[in-house]
Amino acid sequence: MPHYFELGRPDFCGWPSIFNRDWLVRSQKPQYYYEPPRSSGSNWLEKLKEPPWRYVVIVGAIALAIYLLLRLPQYGARLLILLIAFPLHELAHAYTAYRLGDATPKYDGRLTLNPFAHLDLFGSLLIMMAGLGWAKPVRFNPYNLRTDPRTGAMVVAVAGPLSNLLLAAVLAILWRAVLPLIGLQTMLNSFSSLALLYYNFIFINVVLFFFNLIPLAPLDGFTVLRGLLPHQLAHQLERIQPYSFIIFLLLFLFGGGILGALLFAPSRSVADWLMGF
């Protein structure tokens, strides 16, 4: 959410000096001044967003994806999550906020499917290693939305997880209805690695749907639950927000059984149902 600052009139001490206007003008320093930090070197991540390095990275990612698709389908599916599912998830947030009246995502360059505009380095590494991760959050101002701020923020928040579920459903429909008509399902079944990749991609999207709906900040579920609760209960929920990350970290490190019951078990059931297994 963008931060807005109110420029107040500075306070002065020393009453005799206030009446000396020339002294006041000479001695008053700028109250709000910002000097960008000096960088000792170039930002390599920013360079990767510009040609020709952008195309080199894209070609390299495609080559790596092809290798992982054929050799390690589990990691190939995670790479596809980075290249497809994460950008789609964040674009759903950005486009929903933009359509509701807030142009902040547009100014931030988030109305795109370009992965480099959305990916977070640590979250990307985590999705590759553990199967769970995140992208950069989309900034928006709920007070710019045409709806009630709480309701609008809830709609923007839920758009992301729904995009993951919708992507999984579309791929499942493609698997069950379209691919048999053109004979590709038999071909995919004959290559077990490709079939496993397809299933894992759908499964991880369903996991991301449930994962993002956990009501702990900064996950989308926190904003969704806050928008659904009455004002008094929503205020009580906001009181635990400062501790949400600690709770989430403890849950991630030591609550494997809880995460399995809340995330992986229902996600496996939904993915199997979607695929018709």
N, C-alpha and C positions, 0 to 999 in steps of 0.2 A: 504494500500500500504506500503510495507516495506520502512523504512527510511535508507538512505545511508549517511554516514558521510565521509567527506574528511579530512584525517589527515594532517594538515598543519604543517610547521616548526614553533616551538614556537618563539616568539619575546623576545628579551632580552634587558635589559637596563643596563647602566653602562659599557661603553666601556673598562675601565681598567680591569675589571673582566673577560672579554671574553677571554683574552689571558692566563688566569690561568686555564688550562685545568682540573687540579685535582679539583679545587674548583667548576668548572662547573659540573663535574661528580657527586661530592658529594652533591651539592646543588640542582640539577635539580630534581624536583618531577615528578611523572608520570602525564602526561597531560590528559590521558583518563583512568579513573578508575571507576569501578562500584561495589558497594557492595549491594547485595540483601537486601531488607528490612527485618528486623527481625520480625517475627510473634510471637505474644504473645500466640497464640493458633493454633490449627490445622484448616486447611481449610476443612470445612464440605462438601462443594460442590465437592471438589476433591475426598474426601472419597466416595461420592456417585457414582463415576465413577468406583470404584474398587469393585471386589467381596469381601465379599458376599453382601455388601450393594446395589450394582447395581441391583442384582436380586430381592432383597427385594423391591426396589423402582419400578422395572418393574411390579412385581406381584401386588403391591399396586396400581399402575396406571391402570392396567388392571381391578382390582376390582372396582376402582372408576369409570372407564369408563363404566363398565357394569351397575353400579348403575345409573350413569347419563344417559345412553342410555335408561333405562327403566323408570326413573322418570322425568328427566329433559333433554329432547332431544336437546334443544337449547344449553345447556352447554356441553352435550355429544359431539355435533358436534365441539364445540370449543376445547375440549380436543383432539379430533381426529386431529384437525388442528395442535396442538402442537406435536402430536406423529407421524404424517404422512406428512402433507402438508409443515410445516416449514422445517423439515429435507430434504424433496425432493427439496424444493425451494433453500436452501443453497447448497445442493449437485449439483444442476444444475449449479450454479455459479462456484463452485469449479472444477467440472469435465470439464466444458467448458474452464476455464483458463488453466487447466492442459493439455488438448488436444491441446490447442493453443501454448503450449511451456513453461508455467510457472509452476514450481514445488512447489511454495510457499504453495498452499492449501494442497498438499500432506504432506509437512513438518509440517504443522499446524494440521494435523489429521482431515481435513475436507472432505476427500473423503470417506464418510461413511453416512449411514442412521441412525446411532445412535443419538437419540434426544439430549443426554447429550453433544454431541460435538457441537451442534448448538444453543441450546436454550439460550435466554437472560432472566434473572430473571424478570426485569421490563416489558419487552415486553410480556413475558408469562402471567404475572398477568393482563396486560392490555387487552390481547386477551380474557381472561376469563371473565373480568368484562365488557368490552365495545365492544367486537367483532372485534377489530382492534389491531394489535400489530406487533411485529417484532422479529427476531432472531438475533444472532450475525453476523455481516457482515463478509464476506469472504475476507481475505487479498490476494491481488495479485499485481504483478508488471507489468503494461502494457508494459514496455520497454523490458520485457522478452518474450513477445508474438511474434509470427512469422509474424503478420500482423502489419499494421500501429497502433501505440499506441492508438490513438483516436478510430479508427474502432474496434480494438480488445477489448478495454474497453467497447464499446457499445455492442458488441456481448456478452461479459460476463455478462453485466448488464441485457440485455433483456432475457437471458436464465432463470432467476429466475421467473419473472412473467409468461412467457410462460409455465413453468412447472405447475403452478397453473391452467392455462386455460386448458392445456392438461389433467391434472388429472380430472378436472370437466367434460371435454368432454368424457373421457374414462368411467367415472362412469355413465354419461348420456346414452351412447351407451349401457352399461351393463344393465341399467334400461329399455331401450326401445326395445332392440333387444334380449338380452341373457336371462334375467330373465323370460320373458313370456314363453320361450321355455321349461324351466325346472320347471315352476309353482311357482317360488319364488316371482314373482311380486304380485300375488294374496295374498300370505301369508303376504308380507310386507304391502300391502294395508289394510289388516284386522287388523294389529297392527298400529294404527295411529301414535304412538310415534316413531316407527322405520322408517315409511315413512317420518315423519317430520324430523327425524335425517338425513336421507339420503339426503333430499332436502336441509336442512340447510348446510350440509357439502359441497355440490356442490355450493350453493349460496355464502358461505364465500370464497371459492376458487376463484370464479369470482370476488368478492369484492377485494380480495388481488391482483388479476391481475390488476384491474383498480387503486387501491390504490398505488401500487408500481410504476406505470407509471406516477404518478404526478411529474412534473419536478421541484421538490424541493429537494435539498440535505438534508439528505443522501439517499433519495429514489432512486431506480434504474432509474426512469424516467429522473432525472437530467443528468445522464451519457449518457442515450440514446439520449436525445435531444442535448446534447453537441456534440455527435458524428455525428448527422445528420446535424447540422448547419454548414454554412461556418465558416472559422477560425475567421473572424472578429466578427461575431455574437456570436460565441462560447466564444470568449474572453469577450464580454459584459455580457454574461450569467454568467461567472465565477465571475464577480464583485459583483453579488448579492448572491453568495454562502454563505458568512459569515452571512447573514441575513435570510437564508433559514429556519433555525430551529425556529426562532422567528415567521416568517410568518406561518410556519406549526403549531406551537403551538397556535397562535391566530385563525387560521382556525379551528383547532380541538376543541378549547374551545368555540368560538363564531360563527363559520361559519357552524352551523348545516344544514341550508338550502342549502348552497353551496355544502357541502359534500353529502347531499341527492341527489342533482341534478347531481353531478359529479360521485358519486360512487353507491349509493344504488338503485336509479331508473334504470340506465342502467344495473346494475348487476342483479336486479330482472327480467328485461326483457330478458336478456341473459340466466339466469337460467331457466326461464319458457320455453323459446324456446328450450333449450337443453333437458329439461324433457318432452317436448311435451304437456305442459299445455296450 
